[in-house]
């Protein structure tokens, strides 16, 4: 039978924090994850994807509605599929960190 100092249930941000802290004390840690891929809700479907898409929307909005006299900004193009592909690539990179 294998021995662990800490067994973590879940693979989200809190789990990673616990694993990092245990490592600082030379603890042998096991992480048991089921459901979402590693990274949990925040990385996979929550904070990271939503903030990435919100940032793109904010830039579009600011370019058209900045309210600064004398500045006119035009959006040459907006490829939503490309924005989503980039967001998904970011999530994939974070899952492997």
CORUR-V653219 format. One record per backbone hydrogen bond with DSSP energy under -1.0 kcal/mol. NH is the residue of the N-H (numbers start at 1). CO is the residue of the C=O. Records with the same first field share a line. If there is no record, write none. Layout:
NH = CO ; CO
This chain:
5 = 28
6 = 28
8 = 30
10 = 32
16 = 12
17 = 13
18 = 14
19 = 15
20 = 16
21 = 17
22 = 18
23 = 19
24 = 20
26 = 23
27 = 22
30 = 6
32 = 8
39 = 11
40 = 37
43 = 39
44 = 40
45 = 41
46 = 41
48 = 42
50 = 46
51 = 47
52 = 48
53 = 49
54 = 50
55 = 51
56 = 52
57 = 53
58 = 54
59 = 55
60 = 56
61 = 57
62 = 58
63 = 59
64 = 60
65 = 61
71 = 68
83 = 79
84 = 80
85 = 81
86 = 82
87 = 83
88 = 84
89 = 85
90 = 86
91 = 87
92 = 88
93 = 89
94 = 90
95 = 91
